[in-house]
Amino acid sequence: MHNTQLVDPFGRRITYLRLSVTDRCDFRCTYCMGEDMQFAPREQILSLEELYAVADAFIGLGVKRIRITGGEPLVRKNLLSLLERLGQRPELEDLAITSNGSQLHEMAGALRAAGVKRLNISLDSLQRERFAAFTRRDKLDQVLAGIEAARAAGFSKIKLNTVVQSGRNDDEVLDLVEFAIARGLDISFIEEMPLGSVVSHQRQQTFCSSDEVRARIEQRHQLVRSSKTTGGPSRYWQVLGSDTQVGFISPHSHNFCGDCNRVRVTAEGKLVLCLGHDNALDLKALMRAHPGDSQRLREALVAALQLKPERHHFQQDEQVQVVRFMSMTGG
């Protein structure tokens, strides 16, 4: 066993890896990517073996939680074989997936059987036409069926993720909370992040702060601060009289960097130390130059952590600070 741990220059121990398995997606959400996205050629994407090697190196350095992301991770061919291998690792306390829900009606049971414990499902609207406008795909019914399939499969926690935009879906905040309460789900509301060039809207005009969202919910429900943490940036509140927790992810209004415990690896094998910075380490080049050299990979990860910045600086008035879409980074 290796005693080396991943600790950044600010004393934060890295225990959480977000691992993107593809940059592809079957939706084209307006805040995430363009309609005519150019995806990476397949040979530039990490193979399932390489993805496992990355996860294995992180687990060997003390990572306890892995979240599989995309693009849409469930469109990755043979993903279940990777999940089954990770699901058998006793060191992992949590194996989770973030999905748009489009494939869950067919895959929920198999994901649960593979060892996935938690699901996050993106849902920005309960209105069919509006959902189609957001995602550029008319698939709300399929996603709702996927949520039901996930509930039936018995995941320990299912959480909805909603990116709130003023004038676009902020009027649905209460409807989404009621939807979650009725089904025993958790829900997180996310302030939009300035990643990638977006033509569909002016971000500072559609910005809706977490405080505004919370005030809207408190018109109808009593929220009590929760001690719950999932290892991510959400701050949680319990909806009194229900099993539902409401989370707020607030990169602008409440910077969440002080206790950051996570790093990301993109589908192309870039180690991203912070969403708000462009510096990254090319793990793919390292692995392809030295295949099977897990010691070298671990040493590179430990060294790279020394470059992790203390915090991001997202500003509302700047159009784009980081010129990559969320779909490339894995959420």
C-alpha positions as CSV (number, residue, x, y, z in Angstrom):
1,M,0.0,0.0,0.0
2,H,1.3,3.4,-0.8
3,N,1.3,6.0,2.0
4,T,1.7,8.9,-0.3
5,Q,-1.4,11.1,-0.2
6,L,-2.5,13.8,-2.5
7,V,-2.2,17.1,-0.6
8,D,-2.1,20.5,-2.4
9,P,0.0,23.5,-1.3
10,F,-2.9,24.8,0.9
11,G,-3.1,21.6,2.9
12,R,-6.2,20.3,1.2
13,R,-6.3,16.6,0.9
14,I,-7.7,15.3,-2.5
15,T,-10.1,12.5,-1.8
16,Y,-12.5,13.0,-4.7
17,L,-11.9,12.4,-8.4
18,R,-14.3,13.4,-11.2
19,L,-13.4,11.2,-14.1
20,S,-14.9,12.1,-17.5
21,V,-15.3,9.0,-19.8
22,T,-16.4,10.9,-23.0
23,D,-16.9,14.4,-24.3
24,R,-19.8,13.2,-26.4
25,C,-23.4,13.7,-25.5
26,D,-26.8,13.0,-26.9
27,F,-28.1,16.4,-25.8
28,R,-26.8,19.9,-26.8
29,C,-27.7,21.9,-23.7
30,T,-27.3,25.6,-24.5
31,Y,-25.2,26.5,-21.4
32,C,-22.8,23.5,-22.0
33,M,-22.0,23.2,-25.7
34,G,-22.8,24.4,-29.2
35,E,-25.3,22.6,-31.5
36,D,-22.5,21.6,-34.0
37,M,-19.9,20.6,-31.5
38,Q,-16.7,19.1,-32.8
39,F,-16.0,16.2,-30.6
40,A,-12.5,14.7,-30.1
41,P,-11.4,11.9,-32.4
42,R,-11.7,8.6,-30.7
43,E,-8.0,8.0,-30.5
44,Q,-7.6,11.2,-28.5
45,I,-10.0,9.8,-25.8
46,L,-8.7,7.6,-23.0
47,S,-9.4,3.9,-23.5
48,L,-11.4,2.1,-20.8
49,E,-8.1,0.5,-19.8
50,E,-6.5,4.0,-19.5
51,L,-9.4,5.3,-17.6
52,Y,-9.1,2.4,-15.1
53,A,-5.4,3.0,-14.8
54,V,-6.0,6.7,-13.9
55,A,-8.7,5.7,-11.3
56,D,-6.4,3.0,-9.9
57,A,-3.5,5.5,-9.5
58,F,-5.8,8.0,-7.6
59,I,-7.3,5.2,-5.4
60,G,-3.7,4.2,-4.6
61,L,-3.1,7.8,-3.4
62,G,-6.1,7.9,-1.1
63,V,-9.0,8.9,-3.3
64,K,-12.2,7.5,-1.7
65,R,-14.9,8.9,-4.0
66,I,-15.1,8.8,-7.8
67,R,-17.8,10.4,-9.9
68,I,-18.1,9.3,-13.5
69,T,-19.0,12.2,-15.8
70,G,-19.0,13.2,-19.5
71,G,-20.3,14.6,-21.9
72,E,-23.0,12.0,-21.2
73,P,-21.1,9.1,-19.6
74,L,-23.8,6.6,-20.5
75,V,-23.2,7.0,-24.2
76,R,-19.7,5.6,-23.8
77,K,-19.5,2.1,-25.2
78,N,-18.9,-0.7,-22.7
79,L,-18.9,1.7,-19.8
80,L,-20.3,-1.0,-17.6
81,S,-17.1,-3.0,-17.8
82,L,-15.2,-0.1,-16.2
83,L,-17.9,0.5,-13.6
84,E,-17.8,-3.2,-12.6
85,R,-14.1,-3.0,-12.0
86,L,-14.3,0.2,-10.0
87,G,-17.4,-1.2,-8.1
88,Q,-15.2,-4.1,-6.8
89,R,-12.6,-1.8,-5.3
90,P,-13.1,-1.9,-1.5
91,E,-11.1,1.3,-1.0
92,L,-13.8,3.3,-2.8
93,E,-16.5,4.6,-0.4
94,D,-18.5,6.1,-3.2
95,L,-19.0,5.5,-6.9
96,A,-21.4,8.0,-8.5
97,I,-22.5,9.1,-12.0
98,T,-23.7,12.4,-13.3
99,S,-26.1,11.9,-16.2
100,N,-28.6,13.7,-18.3
101,G,-31.0,10.7,-17.7
102,S,-31.6,9.9,-21.3
103,Q,-30.3,6.3,-21.1
104,L,-31.4,5.5,-17.5
105,H,-34.7,3.9,-18.5
106,E,-32.6,1.1,-20.0
107,M,-29.5,1.1,-17.9
108,A,-30.5,2.0,-14.3
109,G,-30.6,-1.6,-13.1
110,A,-27.3,-2.5,-14.7
111,L,-25.6,0.5,-13.2
112,R,-26.8,-0.4,-9.7
113,A,-25.7,-4.0,-10.2
114,A,-22.2,-2.8,-11.2
115,G,-21.8,-1.0,-7.9
116,V,-22.8,2.6,-8.6
117,K,-24.2,4.0,-5.4
118,R,-25.4,7.5,-6.3
119,L,-26.9,9.2,-9.3
120,N,-27.0,12.9,-10.2
121,I,-29.5,13.6,-13.0
122,S,-29.6,17.0,-14.8
123,L,-33.1,18.4,-15.0
124,D,-33.6,22.1,-15.9
125,S,-37.3,22.1,-16.7
126,L,-40.4,20.1,-16.2
127,Q,-42.1,21.8,-19.2
128,R,-41.7,19.8,-22.4
129,E,-41.1,22.7,-24.8
130,R,-38.8,24.5,-22.5
131,F,-36.8,21.3,-21.9
132,A,-36.5,20.9,-25.6
133,A,-35.3,24.5,-25.9
134,F,-32.7,24.0,-23.2
135,T,-31.3,20.7,-24.4
136,R,-32.1,21.1,-28.1
137,R,-33.7,17.6,-27.8
138,D,-37.4,16.8,-27.2
139,K,-36.7,14.0,-24.6
140,L,-38.3,15.1,-21.4
141,D,-40.6,12.0,-21.2
142,Q,-37.5,9.8,-21.6
143,V,-35.7,11.5,-18.8
144,L,-38.6,11.3,-16.5
145,A,-38.9,7.6,-17.3
146,G,-35.2,7.3,-16.5
147,I,-35.7,9.0,-13.1
148,E,-38.5,6.4,-12.3
149,A,-36.2,3.6,-13.4
150,A,-33.5,4.8,-11.2
151,R,-35.8,5.0,-8.2
152,A,-37.0,1.5,-9.0
153,A,-33.4,0.2,-9.1
154,G,-32.9,1.3,-5.5
155,F,-30.0,3.8,-5.6
156,S,-29.1,5.0,-2.1
157,K,-29.5,8.6,-3.2
158,I,-30.7,10.2,-6.4
159,K,-30.1,14.0,-6.8
160,L,-31.5,16.3,-9.5
161,N,-29.2,19.1,-10.7
162,T,-30.8,22.3,-12.1
163,V,-28.9,25.2,-13.6
164,V,-31.0,28.2,-12.8
165,Q,-31.3,31.1,-15.3
166,S,-33.2,34.2,-14.6
167,G,-36.1,34.7,-17.1
168,R,-35.6,31.2,-18.5
169,N,-36.4,28.7,-15.8
170,D,-36.3,30.5,-12.5
171,D,-40.1,30.4,-12.4
172,E,-39.9,26.6,-12.1
173,V,-37.8,26.5,-8.9
174,L,-40.8,25.6,-6.7
175,D,-42.2,23.1,-9.2
176,L,-38.9,21.3,-9.3
177,V,-38.7,21.3,-5.5
178,E,-42.2,19.8,-5.3
179,F,-41.2,17.2,-7.9
180,A,-38.2,16.2,-5.8
181,I,-40.2,16.1,-2.5
182,A,-42.9,13.9,-4.1
183,R,-40.3,11.3,-5.1
184,G,-37.9,11.4,-2.2
185,L,-35.1,12.9,-4.3
186,D,-32.6,15.6,-3.4
187,I,-32.1,18.6,-5.7
188,S,-29.2,21.1,-6.2
189,F,-29.6,24.5,-7.9
190,I,-26.5,25.7,-9.7
191,E,-25.4,29.1,-10.7
192,E,-24.3,29.1,-14.3
193,M,-20.5,29.1,-14.7
194,P,-18.7,31.2,-17.4
195,L,-17.2,28.3,-19.3
196,G,-17.1,28.2,-23.1
197,S,-18.4,30.8,-25.5
198,V,-22.2,30.8,-25.5
199,V,-24.3,32.6,-28.1
200,S,-27.8,31.8,-26.8
201,H,-27.9,34.3,-24.0
202,Q,-26.0,37.0,-22.2
203,R,-24.8,35.4,-19.0
204,Q,-25.0,38.4,-16.8
205,Q,-28.6,39.0,-17.8
206,T,-29.6,35.4,-17.0
207,F,-27.6,35.1,-13.7
208,C,-29.7,34.0,-10.8
209,S,-28.0,33.8,-7.4
210,S,-28.4,30.9,-5.0
211,D,-29.8,33.4,-2.4
212,E,-32.6,34.4,-4.8
213,V,-33.4,30.7,-5.4
214,R,-33.5,30.0,-1.7
215,A,-35.7,32.9,-1.0
216,R,-38.1,31.6,-3.6
217,I,-38.2,28.1,-2.0
218,E,-38.7,29.6,1.5
219,Q,-41.9,31.3,0.3
220,R,-43.5,27.8,0.6
221,H,-41.1,25.6,2.6
222,Q,-39.0,25.9,5.7
223,L,-35.4,25.1,5.1
224,V,-33.0,24.1,7.8
225,R,-29.2,24.1,7.4
226,S,-28.1,20.6,6.9
227,S,-24.8,19.0,8.1
228,K,-24.8,16.8,5.0
229,T,-21.8,16.8,2.7
230,T,-21.3,14.7,-0.3
231,G,-17.7,15.7,-0.9
232,G,-18.7,18.2,-3.5
233,P,-19.3,22.0,-3.5
234,S,-23.0,21.9,-2.6
235,R,-24.3,23.5,0.6
236,Y,-27.3,21.6,1.7
237,W,-30.6,22.5,3.4
238,Q,-33.3,20.1,4.7
239,V,-36.8,20.7,3.6
240,L,-38.7,20.4,6.9
241,G,-41.3,17.6,6.9
242,S,-39.7,15.8,3.9
243,D,-36.8,13.5,3.0
244,T,-35.5,16.1,0.5
245,Q,-32.4,18.0,0.8
246,V,-31.9,21.1,-1.3
247,G,-28.3,22.0,-2.3
248,F,-26.9,25.2,-3.7
249,I,-23.8,25.3,-5.8
250,S,-22.7,28.9,-5.9
251,P,-19.4,29.5,-7.7
252,H,-20.1,33.3,-8.0
253,S,-22.0,34.4,-4.9
254,H,-20.5,32.0,-2.3
255,N,-17.0,30.9,-3.5
256,F,-16.6,27.3,-2.5
257,C,-12.9,26.9,-2.9
258,G,-11.7,26.9,0.7
259,D,-12.4,23.2,1.3
260,C,-11.9,22.0,-2.3
261,N,-11.1,18.3,-2.1
262,R,-11.4,17.4,-5.8
263,V,-9.7,17.3,-9.1
264,R,-11.0,16.4,-12.6
265,V,-9.6,14.3,-15.4
266,T,-11.1,15.0,-18.8
267,A,-12.0,12.4,-21.4
268,E,-8.7,13.3,-23.2
269,G,-6.7,12.6,-20.1
270,K,-6.0,16.1,-19.0
271,L,-5.8,16.5,-15.2
272,V,-7.7,19.7,-14.5
273,L,-6.8,21.1,-11.0
274,C,-9.5,23.8,-10.9
275,L,-12.5,24.6,-13.1
276,G,-11.5,28.3,-13.2
277,H,-8.0,27.8,-14.5
278,D,-6.6,26.5,-17.7
279,N,-3.4,24.8,-16.4
280,A,-3.6,21.0,-16.9
281,L,-1.3,18.0,-16.9
282,D,-1.5,15.6,-19.9
283,L,-1.9,12.2,-18.3
284,K,-2.6,10.5,-21.6
285,A,0.8,11.5,-23.1
286,L,2.5,10.1,-20.0
287,M,0.6,6.8,-20.0
288,R,1.1,6.3,-23.7
289,A,4.8,7.0,-23.5
290,H,5.2,4.7,-20.5
291,P,2.4,2.1,-20.7
292,G,1.8,0.1,-17.5
293,D,4.1,2.3,-15.4
294,S,1.7,3.0,-12.5
295,Q,4.5,4.3,-10.2
296,R,5.4,7.0,-12.7
297,L,1.7,8.0,-13.1
298,R,1.3,8.3,-9.3
299,E,4.4,10.4,-9.0
300,A,3.2,12.7,-11.7
301,L,-0.1,13.2,-9.9
302,V,1.6,14.0,-6.6
303,A,3.8,16.5,-8.4
304,A,0.9,18.1,-10.3
305,L,-1.0,18.7,-7.1
306,Q,1.6,21.3,-6.2
307,L,0.1,23.5,-9.0
308,K,-3.5,23.4,-7.7
309,P,-4.5,27.1,-7.2
310,E,-6.1,28.3,-4.0
311,R,-9.3,29.5,-5.7
312,H,-11.1,30.4,-8.9
313,H,-12.2,33.9,-9.8
314,F,-15.4,33.9,-11.8
315,Q,-16.6,37.4,-12.7
316,Q,-20.0,38.2,-14.0
317,D,-18.9,41.0,-16.3
318,E,-16.4,39.0,-18.2
319,Q,-17.9,36.9,-21.0
320,V,-15.5,33.9,-20.9
321,Q,-12.6,33.3,-18.6
322,V,-11.9,29.7,-19.5
323,V,-12.3,28.8,-23.2
324,R,-13.5,25.3,-22.9
325,F,-17.0,24.0,-22.7
326,M,-18.3,22.2,-19.6
327,S,-18.8,19.1,-21.8
328,M,-15.0,18.9,-22.2
329,T,-14.2,19.0,-18.5
330,G,-16.9,16.7,-17.2
331,G,-19.1,19.0,-15.2
